[in-house]
């Protein structure tokens, strides 16, 4: 997950990444593109709600869910 954010987030797996300044609107778009490319999945915009993907653990769970869909 650190590679997706280009920084170590291992100590903030349940911290809100928007509140922490790790993610913003542009960072979210970049993250979606990176996830889609790296994991060969599509992330529908309707699936990427801020509250559903605001922590590293939620992002991991979302990726796993999309891979298993």
C-alpha positions in Angstrom: 0.0 0.0 0.0 2.9 2.3 0.6 3.8 2.1 -3.1 0.4 3.4 -4.0 0.8 6.5 -1.8 4.5 7.0 -2.4 5.0 7.3 1.3 4.9 5.0 4.4 1.4 4.8 5.7 1.9 1.6 7.7 1.4 3.5 11.0 -1.8 5.0 9.8 -3.8 2.1 8.4 -7.0 3.2 10.0 -6.4 6.9 9.9 -8.5 9.1 7.6 -6.1 9.8 4.7 -8.0 12.9 3.6 -7.8 14.4 7.1 -4.1 13.5 7.3 -3.4 15.3 4.0 -2.2 12.1 2.3 -5.2 12.2 -0.2 -7.0 15.1 -1.8 -9.2 15.2 -4.9 -6.2 15.0 -7.4 -4.6 12.3 -5.3 -7.8 10.4 -5.4 -7.9 10.4 -9.2 -4.2 9.4 -9.3 -4.9 6.6 -6.8 -7.8 5.2 -8.8 -5.7 5.2 -12.0 -2.8 3.5 -10.2 -5.1 0.9 -8.6 -6.7 0.1 -12.0 -3.4 -0.2 -13.7 -1.6 -2.2 -11.0 -4.4 -4.6 -10.2 -6.1 -4.8 -13.6 -9.5 -3.9 -12.2 -12.0 -1.1 -12.9 -12.9 1.1 -10.0 -16.4 2.6 -10.8 -16.6 6.2 -9.5 -19.8 5.2 -7.7 -17.7 2.7 -5.7 -15.1 5.2 -4.6 -17.0 7.1 -2.0 -14.7 9.1 0.4 -16.2 7.4 3.5 -15.7 3.9 1.9 -12.1 4.4 0.8 -10.7 6.9 3.3 -8.3 4.7 5.1 -5.5 2.3 3.9 -7.4 -0.7 5.3 -10.6 0.3 3.5 -8.7 0.8 0.3 -7.1 -2.7 0.6 -10.6 -4.2 1.3 -12.1 -2.3 -1.7 -9.4 -3.7 -4.0 -9.9 -7.2 -2.7 -13.6 -6.9 -3.2 -13.2 -5.6 -6.8 -10.8 -8.4 -7.6 -13.3 -11.0 -6.3 -16.2 -9.5 -8.2 
